[in-house]
Amino acid sequence: MNSAYLYNVVDEINDDLKQINPLVLAAFCVSSTYLACQLWNMHRDDIGIRRRVKNYVFNFVKSIPMVRKQIDTQLKEVKDELVKSLVYKDGPNEFITKLPEQGINPDELINLARVYDRMEGPRYLEGRVSGAVFSDESNTDEMAVYQEVFRRFAWSNPLWPKLFPGVRKMESEVIRICCNLMNGDEESCGTMSTGGTMSIMLACLAHRNRALKRGVQFPEMVIPSTCHAAFTKAAEVFRIKAVKIPVDPQTYKVDLKKMRSAISSRTCMLVGSAPNFPYGTVDDIAAIGEIGVKYDIPVHVDACLGGFLLSFLETDYQWDFRVPGVTSISADTHKYGLTPKGSSVVLYKNASYLHNQYFCDPDWQGGIYASSTLEGSRAGVNIALCWASLLFQGQDNYRRYAEDIVATTKKIREGISAIPGLKMLGSEDVCIVSWTCDQGLDIHRFHTEMSRRNWQLSGLQFPSAVHIMVTMNHTKEGVAERLISDCKEAVDFIRNSPPSDSDRKSEAAIYGMSQSIPDRSIVNEFAAAYLDATYSMIKRSS
């Protein structure tokens, strides 16, 4: 194409534009530029154009009366089944809905508490529940310590450090103990939180704020598809775009090449799990750390499960602050740290990262307001119980517990992998055994049959599977063998009998059905029905 032709084209365009009112032309340029910028920002933000369009289409379809009626019918059936499965264990007593005119006397109130305590029974102490409770509650000396600590610190609040200096000191000591366990140097630091979800959210908040201070308008975090749902929650709450990277179908570890290719100028953090919740596999943290160092991106290690196991095992795993590039770690003291529920830690390489977690309102009329976590007031008793538990256990007990849990995990893995019809997912032996069905067997029916045998396994999706998170309660004599035997019995039963109507309406079947629904907002409605059911009160017929 010669230059003369181009000049002719330009002249023709100019002649055409002269026919347009300059104000109209200027308005068109401004509006089109604005529209293009808005579309680009929608494409790059935490929701994206594709998801917006898909949501619009699904919402339109659901608004059609016939479709909405069918959905509502299905939701009612699901909710009724969920309420029945949750509330039938509540016993024959009426629900308390109003404050009594006069306070209940202590003896009567304690007896009532015992009734509530006996509704289900501590089946987790029999080793029949995946995760949930990590201590066996059998040590009377330990329980006596907790009772005394609770009595002394029940009303303490670290928001007032001068009023409660003991709790302030306890939290500082818990953080330093955990930093040392995870091989932080003298600059490492952190805070306690109420659980793993909160620790993860605080780390996401800190790294997002670091990115915002550097001029990034729409921060993104690159996370494995297997990382905890708390990262997705943090993405929604803090408006971070979550870029999910699939895992290798053989190792179930995050695909490093795809993680590297997903990095952009907006990436505020990289994430690896040690181990992840679905399959119990430990991502290649050392390699993720190298990527973080190369691109100057913070690397967060979710060690909520493994922090108090890997720290006491002699393994080849590289996962803690010794890995270059690792800038933050979340670890749950109330899981394998064996402390009472309500405590976790989020740790940072140094204070420059931690300070991005802090909040300060210097202009509040109530005075300068600053807090280290999202909460203002915090339960000092949770800190005190965590502190007491760590000191009570000591390195010797943690080391022994970690070894027992790993040995039991291996035993369960070997036993289940030998059952024809069951297929293992992942190969790690830290604390989780994950498997699915093959040879034409239905994993959701298997899950139901295990529930009927009083096992509460965790259901997984994409692919459909189940897992068991091994705790101290599973290390008791005969528990692993009983689990393996019941798995084999469930498989044999499924092979030799057709499914019943109750199988099709079971919780596991409903869970499996939800995975096939393309409109995930309907799954959100199912989830809302479940959460509503947890607050249900059923009137008993006389």
N, C-alpha and C positions, 0 to 999 in steps of 0.2 A: 504494500500500500504506500503510494508516494505522498509527499507533503502537500502537494497541490490539492489532492483529493480531500485531505484532512481539513485544509483551510476552507474549502468549499462547504464541507459539512458544518464546520463551526459557523460560517457566515449564515447558512440556512437556519441553524438553531437560534442565532442572534436575531435574525429577521422574525422568526416565529415568536421569540420572547418579547420583542418590541410591541407585539399586538396585545400583550397581557398587562393589565394594570399593575404597576410596581408594588402597590400595597398588597394586592392579591398574591403576587409572586413572592414577596417577602414573607407573608403569612404562611404560604405553602412551605417555604424552606424551613421556617422556624418550627412549624408543627410536624413536618416530616422528620426533621432532625430529632425533635423531642420524642416522637414515637419510636424512632429507631433506637435511641438511647434507652428508653423504657423497656423495649423488647429485649435489648441486649442485657440490661440489668436483671430482668426477669429470667433470662436464660442462665445467668451466672449466679443468681442468689440461691438460697437454701431450698427452694421449691422447684424452680425450673419451669420452662414453658410446657414441656411435654407432660409433666405431671399436672399442671394447671388445666391443660386441654383434656387430658384423660379424666380428671375429676369432674370437669364440666359435663362431659359426655355421660359419665356414669350417673351424676346427679340428675341430669335431664331424664335418663331412662328410669331412674327410681321414682321420679315425680309422676310417672304415668300411673293412674289409679289402679289398674289391674296388677301392674308389677308391684306397686307399693303394698297392695293388699296381700299378695303372696308372700312378700318379704316379712310383713308384720305377722302373718300366720306362722311362718317358720320361726321367727324370733320368739313368739309366745311359747311355742313348743320347747324351744331350747331353754328359755328362761324357766319354765315350769320344771323342766328336768334338772336344771342347775340348782334351783331353790330346794327341790326335793333332796338332791344329793348333799346339800350343805346343811339344811336346817333339820333334817330328820334326826340328827344326833343331839339336838338341843334338849332332849329330855321332856318330861311331861309338865314341867312348871310353866306358868304363865310368864310372858315377857314383862319386865319392869319398864314402864313408860313414863312414870311420874316420880318425883321425889317423895319419899314418905313424909307424912306430917311431922313425925318425930324420928330422929335418927335411930337406926337399928342398933341394938346393943352389941358389944363386941363378940360375945359367944355365938349369937345368932348369925351375925355377919360372917364369922369364920366358918360356921357350918354351911352357910350358903355358898361361900367360895369353894368349899370342898365338893359340893354338888356340881358346880361348874367344872371343877378340875377333873371330875370323874366322868364327864359326858362322853369323851372319846377314849380316854385312857392313854397312857404314854407308850403308844405302839412303837414310837421311834426308839425307845430304850431296848426293844426287842430286835433292833437292827432291820426293821422292815420298811424304812423310809429313806428315800434318796436325799442326802444332805439334811437341810432344815435345822437339826440340832446336832452339834458336833461333839459335845461332852456326854459322858455316860451318867453324869449326876450321881455317881455312887460314893463319892468321897465325902464323908460326913465332916471331916475337918475343913475341907474346902468350903462346904456350904455354911459352916459356922462362921468362917471368916467373912463370907459375903453378907451374912445377916448382920454382923457387927458393923461392917463398912456401910451397909445401907442405913443402919440406925444413925450413924454419925454424919452421913453426907447427903441424906435424902433431900434436903432443902438447899443444898449448895448450888452456886451458879457462877461459872467462871467469867461471866460478863462483869462481875464485881471482884477483880483480883485482890484488891486490898481488904475486902470483907471476907473473902475465902482464900487466903494465901496457900492453904494446904492443897486445895484442888488445883490451883495454879501451878504449884510445884509438881504435883502428880502428873499433870498433862505434859509439862516440860520433860519429865523423866521418861514418860512413855514414848515421846517422840525421839528422845536421844537413844533409848534402848532400840527402837525400831530402825533408826538410821544406822546404828552400829551393826545390827543384824544384817542389814542389806548393803553393808560395806560402803556407806557414805563417809566422807571425810569430815573434818571439823566444821566445814562450811555448810554441810547438809542440814536441812531443817524441815519443818512441816507443821501440820495441825492435826488434831483428831476430828472425827466426824461421827455421824450417827450410823453409818453403814457404808457398804461398798458403792452403792449408787451415788451417795452424796460425795464420797471421795473422788469418784470419777468425774462427777459434775464440777467439783471444785477445780480439778486439774484442767478440764476443758475451759472453764471460765478464765483461769490464769493465762493459759496459752492464747485464748481468744483476745484477752485484753492486751497481751504483749503485741499481737499482730495489729490491733487497732492503734496502739501507740506508734507503730511503725508505718501507719498510713494505709493499711489494708482495709478497704471498705466492706468487703464481703468475704470474711475468713472461711477457709475450708479445712476440714481435717480428713486425712486419709486413713481409713480404718479397715481391718479385716472384716469380712462378712460374718465371721464367727465371734467377733468381739461382743461384749455384754451389751444388752439393750440400753443400759444407762448412757452409753455414748450417743445413741439415737435420741434419747430423752434430752440430753444436754444440747444436742444440735437443735432440737425444737425450741427449747427454753431460751437458749442464748443466741439463736439465729446464726448458727454455723452450718455450712453446707457439709453434709456427711458424704464423702466419696468412698463407697464400699468396694473393697477389692476381694475377689473370690479367692478361695483357698485351693490348693492343689488337690485333685480328687483322690490321690493316692496317700499323701502325707497328712492332709488336712491342716497344713500350715499355709500362711498367707503367701500368695504368689508375689515374690519380690520384684520381678520384672514389671508386672502390672502396677505394683505399688510405686515403683520409681517413675513409670510413665505417667502416673496420675498427678504427680507433683506439679504445681504451678506457682506463680508469684503470690497467690492467695493462700497457699497452704500454711496453716498455723501450727499443725502438730501431726506427727505420725504415731501410730498405735500398734503395739504388739501385746499378745496375751501370754501369761506364764502361770498356768495353762489357760486355754479358753474353756468356756462352760460347756458347749455342746459335746465336744469330742475329747477334751482333756489333753489336747496337744499343745506343745510349747512352740510358739513362733520363733523364727531365727532372729532373736533380739540383737545379736552381735551384728548381723548384716543390716538390720533396720537402723541400728546405731550408726553404722558407716554412712548410710544414706543421709541420716540426719546431720552428721558432721559435715558432709560434702555440701549440702544445701543450706546449712545453718537453720535447721528446723528442729524444734524440740521433739524428743521422743518420749512418749509416755508408755510405761509398762504396767499393764493391768495384772497385778499379782494378788488380787483379792483372794483367789483360791490358793495359789502356790507360795505366797510370801512366808508363811509359817511352816511350810513343808520343805521347800527347796533350800531354805536357810540352814536346815539341820541335816541335810543329806549330802553325801559325797557323790556328786554327779558331774557330768560334763556340760550341763546346761550353763550358758552365760546369759544372765538376765537382769542383774542388779546394777548398782552404781559403779561397779568396776568396768562396765561396758562403756567405752567412749560414745558420747551422744545421748545416753540416757539422762534425762533431765528431771523426770518425775516418776513416782511409783505409787500405786494404790495397793493397800494390803489390809485385809480384814482381820482384826484381832478377834472379832466375835465368830469367826469360822474356825480355822485350824489354830488360831491363837487361843481357842477354848475359853474365851471370856464370856460373861453373860451378854445377852443381845443388846445392841445399841451402841457399838463402838467399832471404829475403823480408823485408819490413818492415811493421809496423803502426804507424801514426802517429796522434797525438791532438792536438786543438786546444790543450790545456794539461794540466798535470800532474794536475789534479783528476780527469780521466778516466783517465789512465794509472795512477794509484794504485789504481784499482779492479781493475786487472789483476794487481797485485802479490799475492804470497802471503807470509804470515808466520806461523810457529808460535812464539810467544814462550815457550812452556812446555815445549818439547822437551828431554829430558834430555841430548841431544847438544849443547845450546846453542841460542841464538836462531837459528832457521832462516828465511831470507828468500830469495825468488827472484823475478826480474822476469817470467819466463815459466813455462809449465807444467813445462819441464824443469829439472832441477838442473844437472848437468854438461851442457855444450854443446861442440860441436866448434869450437874457436877457429879451426881451419884454414878452415872455411866462411866465417867472418867475414873472415879475412885475404884469402881469394881474392876475395870480393865487393869488399872495399876496393880491392884491386889492379886489379880489372876496371873499376870505375867511374873510377878515375884514369887507367887506360890508354886508355879510350875517349874521354873528354872530351866536351864539348858538341858539337863539330863532327862527330864520328863518329856520335853518337846522332841528331843532326839529319838527317844524310845517310841513315842507316839507316831512320829513321822515314818520310822522304819516299819512299824506294825501296819500302818495304813498302806504303804507302798506294797508290802508283802501280801496283804489281803487283796489289794487291787489286782496284782498279778495272778493270784489264785482264782479270783472271779473271772478275769479275762481268759485264762487258760481253760477253765471249766466251760464257759459259755461258748467259746470258739470251737469246742469239740462237739457241740450239739448240731447235728444236721438240720438245716433250715434256718439257722441263725448266722448272720454275717457281721463281723466286727467292723467298726468304723474308727479309724485312728489306731495308732499302735503304742501310744505313750502309757506308762505305768506309774503316773503320779498319784492321782486320786479319783479318776473317772473312767468308767467302762461304758462304752457306747456301742450299740448294735442295732441291726435291723433284720428283717426277714427276707429270705429268698426262697427259691423252689416253689413259687406260687402261694406262699403263706401270707396272710394279712397281718401286718405289724400292729394295726389298731385293734384287731381282735386279740392278738397276743397280749397287748397292753391291758385289755379288758380282763382277760383270763388271769393275768398276774394280779390285778386288783382284787379279783374274787378270791385269790389266795392270800389276800391281805398284804400285798406288796405295793407300796406307793412309789412307782418309778416316774421319772420325768419324761414327758413326751417332747420329741424334737420334730422339726419340719425342714423340708427342702435339703436333704431327703427325709422322709418320715422314718423315725427311729425312736428308741428309748435309751435312757442311760441311768446309771446309778452313781451317785457321788458318795464315795466311801468315807465313813466317819468312824470314830472310836466305837460306836455301837455295832458296826459291822465286823470289827476285829474280834468280837466275842466268840467263844468256842461254838462251832457248828453253824453259825449264821451264813457264812459263805457257801458251805456245802448245801444248806437248806435252800438258798437262792438258786443255785445251779440245778438242784433236783426239781424245784418247782418250775423252772424254765423249761426243762426237758418234758415235764408232765404237761405243761401248757401247750407245747408244740405238738405232742402226741395227741392231745385232746382235739386240737384244731384240725389235724389231719383226718381224724376219724369221726367228726361230727359236723353237720352243716350249721351255719350261723342262725341264731334265733332272732326274734323281734327285739328282745332286750339287748342283744349285741349291736343291732343297728341304731339303737337309741342311747347307747352308752356314752359317757363323757369322751372316751377315746375315739369313738366313731364320729362324734360331733367335731372333735378336734381335727380328725382326718378330713372330714367334709370341708372344713374351713380352708384347707390348703388348696382346694380346687376352685375356689371362688376368685375370678379375675378382678372383681371390684373389691379391693382390700378395705374400703370404707365400710362394707357390710360386715367384714370381720371385726372392725372396730365396734360395730353395733353389738355383735355377739359378745365381745369383750366387755362392753358396757353392761350388758345383761348379766354377765358373770359378777362384775363388781357390784352391781345393784343387789344381786342375790346375797352377797356377803353381808349386806345390811338388812336382810329380810327379817320380818317378824310374822310368824304364822299363828293365827288364833286357833287354839285347840278346841275341838268340838267336845261338849260335855257328855 
